Amino acid sequence: MRSGLGPTPGGRVLDLGCGAGHELVQLELDGMRAYGVDASATMLAASRVRLRSMGHPVRLVRADAQRLPFTDGWFDGCRIERVLQHVADPAAVLAEVHRILRPGGVIGILEPDWASLTLASRDGEAARAVADQVGGHIPHRDIGRHLRRLLAHAGFDEVHIEVELMVYSSVEELSRIVSLEHVTNLARAVGRIGHSRATALLNEQHSLSATGAFHATLNRSALAWARRP
């Protein structure tokens, strides 16, 4: 994402949803002037400590991503990582970023597509019911597949998308990202599948895993870059 942003040394780059400040430090090391925005005072405090411990300037603001306290065209670049999936209105956030970027400024976005999980199963209907529970608590669980549309509607052009497809060959490997037991129990709890069918699916998937025949896929992340005309 940093290489795709590509501002010249000294360029102003906003990390929107900066969290604990790891990327702010790296942006500074890359010669950019990094600014961080987050809605969480706790995260901003962690960013402040990290930046100061590394001897970097502290440019942090607590703000709502839909109402950024910066003038039009202030930034050369903006990065957004795993934030749009959680906000109330991703389109409004991107409109704000469009406003604060200078003409020619670049936005970089990294978001998942939790709705893309697939499980190979003899009971395809049950597998789909289970996969539908992945990320069910996240407001925009499939945001990764909508980035091109959102960026185009916000007025960006030269949109480039890369998708990271993950292939999992065991239940244990998948569990690093998604707990198969948890989402199967959720599908049962909400009435998508019955108890016996849920048990049969789990037994099948663990059997496939033990014999080297398990197969699941997930578009773990979609990376997008676009330019403000």
Secondary structure in CASP SS format (residue, H / E / C, confidence):
PFRMAT SS
TARGET T0000
AUTHOR 0000-0000-0000
METHOD secondary structure of the structure
MODEL  1
M C 1.00
R H 1.00
S H 1.00
G H 1.00
L H 1.00
G C 1.00
P C 1.00
T C 1.00
P C 1.00
G C 1.00
G C 1.00
R E 1.00
V E 1.00
L E 1.00
D E 1.00
L E 1.00
G C 1.00
C C 1.00
G C 1.00
A C 1.00
G C 1.00
H H 1.00
E H 1.00
L H 1.00
V H 1.00
Q H 1.00
L H 1.00
E H 1.00
L H 1.00
D C 1.00
G C 1.00
M C 1.00
R E 1.00
A E 1.00
Y E 1.00
G E 1.00
V E 1.00
D E 1.00
A C 1.00
S C 1.00
A H 1.00
T H 1.00
M H 1.00
L H 1.00
A H 1.00
A H 1.00
S H 1.00
R H 1.00
V H 1.00
R H 1.00
L H 1.00
R H 1.00
S H 1.00
M C 1.00
G C 1.00
H C 1.00
P C 1.00
V C 1.00
R C 1.00
L E 1.00
V E 1.00
R E 1.00
A C 1.00
D C 1.00
A C 1.00
Q C 1.00
R C 1.00
L C 1.00
P C 1.00
F C 1.00
T C 1.00
D C 1.00
G C 1.00
W C 1.00
F E 1.00
D E 1.00
G E 1.00
C E 1.00
R E 1.00
I E 1.00
E E 1.00
R C 1.00
V C 1.00
L C 1.00
Q C 1.00
H C 1.00
V C 1.00
A C 1.00
D C 1.00
P H 1.00
A H 1.00
A H 1.00
V H 1.00
L H 1.00
A H 1.00
E H 1.00
V H 1.00
H H 1.00
R H 1.00
I H 1.00
L E 1.00
R E 1.00
P E 1.00
G E 1.00
G E 1.00
V E 1.00
I E 1.00
G E 1.00
I E 1.00
L E 1.00
E E 1.00
P C 1.00
D C 1.00
W H 1.00
A H 1.00
S H 1.00
L C 1.00
T E 1.00
L E 1.00
A C 1.00
S C 1.00
R C 1.00
D C 1.00
G H 1.00
E H 1.00
A H 1.00
A H 1.00
R H 1.00
A H 1.00
V H 1.00
A H 1.00
D C 1.00
Q C 1.00
V C 1.00
G C 1.00
G C 1.00
H C 1.00
I C 1.00
P C 1.00
H C 1.00
R C 1.00
D C 1.00
I H 1.00
G H 1.00
R H 1.00
H H 1.00
L H 1.00
R H 1.00
R H 1.00
L H 1.00
L H 1.00
A H 1.00
H H 1.00
A C 1.00
G C 1.00
F C 1.00
D E 1.00
E E 1.00
V E 1.00
H E 1.00
I E 1.00
E E 1.00
V E 1.00
E E 1.00
L E 1.00
M E 1.00
V E 1.00
Y E 1.00
S C 1.00
S C 1.00
V H 1.00
E H 1.00
E H 1.00
L H 1.00
S C 1.00
R C 1.00
I C 1.00
V C 1.00
S C 1.00
L H 1.00
E H 1.00
H H 1.00
V H 1.00
T H 1.00
N H 1.00
L H 1.00
A H 1.00
R H 1.00
A H 1.00
V C 1.00
G C 1.00
R C 1.00
I C 1.00
G C 1.00
H H 1.00
S H 1.00
R H 1.00
A H 1.00
T H 1.00
A H 1.00
L H 1.00
L H 1.00
N H 1.00
E H 1.00
Q H 1.00
H H 1.00
S H 1.00
L H 1.00
S H 1.00
A H 1.00
T C 1.00
G C 1.00
A C 1.00
F C 1.00
H C 1.00
A E 1.00
T E 1.00
L E 1.00
N E 1.00
R E 1.00
S E 1.00
A E 1.00
L E 1.00
A E 1.00
W E 1.00
A E 1.00
R E 1.00
R C 1.00
P C 1.00
END
